[in-house]
Amino acid sequence: MKARVNEGCISCGACVAACPEVFRFNDDGVAEAYADVVPEYESAATEARDSCPVSVIDIEE
C-alpha cells in the first residue's frame, strides 16, 4: 500500500506520532510518507490518516 500526504499539511505531527515507520517531517517541516505501508503498519497508518485534523492523508492499495 502507498500513503501520501497531500498539500495542506499543517505540521501538527499526528501522523508522525501515530506511525513513524511510514511518516516523517521533511526538510520543509511538513509531513511526508517515506515508506510503503506494509501489513504490520497498516493499522498504525490508518490511525495516522484518521487522526489527521485536516484530512490530507491518502492510503491506496
Secondary structure, DSSP 4 states (H G I P E B T S, - for coil): -EEEE-TT-----HHHHH-TTTEEE-TTSSEEE-S---GGGHHHHHHHHHH-TT--EEEE-
